[in-house]
């Protein structure tokens, strides 16, 4: 069952996020089981929402890729909420919001199918 993960990180800045993001290598090697990712920086810190194919996919990614990088940067996440999803819908318009390098190729490939 897909899960939605909400991470609230009051001390994480956009600069810290970019540094962690680069070290994790998400753009080069996307996380297995990841369906979607969004992050915002409201008044204090970061709020990240991801959707995963399963709890196991998220737990594996967190333990093997994200947590070691966070530890290296001295970042501890204390507010992680994992929810079973009721419904997940991702349509072709969502591809327009892909930012990483290679997004155009991925979008063209997805729309061709």
C-alpha positions in Angstrom: 0.0 0.0 0.0 1.4 3.5 -0.8 2.3 5.7 2.1 2.6 9.5 2.4 5.5 10.8 4.5 5.3 14.2 6.0 8.6 15.6 7.4 8.6 18.8 9.4 12.2 20.1 10.0 12.2 23.5 11.7 15.9 24.0 11.4 16.4 23.0 7.8 17.0 25.8 5.4 16.8 25.7 1.6 20.6 25.7 1.5 20.8 22.7 3.8 18.2 20.9 1.7 20.2 21.5 -1.5 23.4 20.2 0.1 21.7 17.1 1.4 19.8 16.6 -1.9 23.1 16.7 -3.8 24.9 14.3 -1.5 22.0 11.8 -1.5 22.1 11.8 -5.3 18.4 11.7 -5.9 18.7 13.3 -9.4 21.3 10.8 -10.6 19.8 7.7 -8.9 16.1 8.2 -8.0 15.0 6.4 -4.9 13.4 3.0 -5.5 9.7 3.2 -4.7 9.4 7.0 -4.7 6.3 8.2 -6.4 6.4 12.0 -5.7 8.2 14.6 -3.7 7.5 18.2 -2.7 9.1 20.5 -0.3 8.2 24.0 1.0 10.0 26.5 3.3 7.3 28.2 5.3 8.2 30.7 8.0 10.3 28.3 10.0 12.2 25.4 8.4 11.0 22.8 5.9 7.9 20.8 5.3 8.4 17.9 2.9 5.7 15.6 1.6 6.6 12.4 -0.3 4.6 9.4 -1.5 6.1 6.0 -1.7 5.0 2.6 -3.1 5.3 1.1 0.4 6.5 1.7 4.0 9.3 -0.6 3.3 10.5 1.5 0.3 10.6 4.6 2.4 12.3 2.9 5.4 14.9 1.4 3.1 15.6 4.8 1.4 15.7 6.6 4.8 18.1 4.0 6.4 20.5 3.5 3.5 20.6 6.8 1.7 19.0 9.8 3.6 19.9 9.2 7.2 23.6 8.7 6.7 23.8 12.0 4.8 21.7 13.8 7.4 24.0 12.5 10.1 27.1 13.7 8.2 25.5 17.2 8.1 24.5 17.1 11.8 20.7 17.1 10.9 18.3 15.1 13.0 14.7 14.7 11.9 12.4 14.4 14.9 9.0 14.9 13.2 8.4 12.2 10.6 4.8 11.1 10.0 4.0 8.1 7.8 0.4 7.6 6.8 -1.3 4.9 4.8 -2.8 6.6 1.8 -6.5 6.4 0.9 -5.9 7.6 -2.6 -2.9 8.6 -4.8 -3.4 10.3 -8.1 -0.5 11.6 -10.3 -1.4 12.8 -13.7 0.5 14.0 -16.7 0.2 17.7 -15.7 2.5 16.9 -12.7 5.4 16.2 -15.1 5.4 20.0 -15.9 6.8 20.6 -12.3 9.8 18.3 -12.6 12.9 20.4 -12.0 16.0 18.2 -12.0 18.3 17.9 -15.0 16.9 15.3 -17.4 13.3 16.3 -16.6 12.5 17.1 -20.2 13.6 13.7 -21.4 11.7 12.0 -18.6 8.6 14.1 -19.4 8.8 13.3 -23.1 9.3 9.6 -22.4 6.3 9.5 -20.0 4.0 11.3 -22.4 5.0 9.0 -25.2 3.5 6.0 -23.4 
